[in-house]
Each structure stands twice: as C-alpha cells, then as structure tokens.
Amino acid sequence: MKSATIQLETLTCPSCMLKVEGALKNLDGIDKDTIKVSFNTSKVKLDFDENTVSIEEIENAISKVGYEVIKSKVK
C-alpha cells in the first residue's frame, strides 16, 4: 500500500470536495476509508494499492470531474 498527497487547483466549497471524493471512491485499489479531501488546503490524501491502480489513474479520475492536479507526492 502506498500513500499519496495530491495538490489540486483551488477547491472552493464542500460540494467540490464531495465531487472529488466521489470520483476516487469509484476506483478499485483505493482504501476508501483513507480518502481525505480538504477544500481549505485543496489537498487529497489517500492510500492505494499500486498493483491495482496507478497514481496516473487517480489523477485522471480527478481531472475527469473538472479539477486540475498541480502535483502528487507518493510514499
């Protein structure tokens, strides 16, 4: 399991946060209990199985709901 912190363009409200969260919950390989999206900091934190889903797939899911990924850090 890997941990990721993803910096997004500015999230302006809780509705934005829920949109991003919903997109991530639809992906296999993400530990749904670890998804934390903060509209105050515009950051997403989560744990994922790199054998099931890649950071690129996670970033694409976020982009598809209309939010730009600025940078990602994976540990």
N, C-alpha and C positions, 0 to 999 in steps of 0.2 A: 504494500500500500504506500502510495506517495501522497504528500500534502502539497497543495497549491495555494498560492495567493495571487489573485488576478486583479490588477488595477484597471478599472473601466473609466470611460468618459464620465462626466458628471451624471450621477443619478439624482433626480430632483425630488422624488417622493416615494412613499411606501409602495405605491402602485408599480413603479419602475422596479423596485426591489422584488416584488412578487412575480413580475414577468420573467425576470432573470432566474429566480428560484424555480419557477415552473418549468422553464426550458431545461434546467440542469436535472431536475427530478425525472425527466423523461429519458435520460441517458442511462444505459446499462454501464455498470462498472464504477459508479459514483456511490460512495457511502452517503445515502440520503440524510442520515442523522447528523452529518458533519457540515452540511451546506449552511454557510452563514453569509448573508448578503447585507452589507451596510450601505444605506443611501447617504449617511453622513460622511463616510470616507470614500464612497464609490469603490469598495473592495469586496471581492468574493473570496471566501476561504472554504476549502473542502478537501476531503481525502478521496482518492480514486485508485482503482486497480489499473496500473499501466499496461497490464496484459489484456485488458478488456476495452479500455478507452484511452485515447491519447489526449495530451493537452491541446493539440490542434483541433480535435473533435469537440472538446469542451469549449474552446474559443469560438469555433464555428457556430455552435448552438447558441451562444450568447449573441453573436453577430446577427444571426437569423431573426432574433426578436428585436433587433434595432439598436444594439449598444456596441460601441467600439471598444475593443480591448486595447489598452495602452501598452501593458507589459504583463508578463506572467513570470512567477518565480516558483519553481518546483523543487521540493526537498525529498 
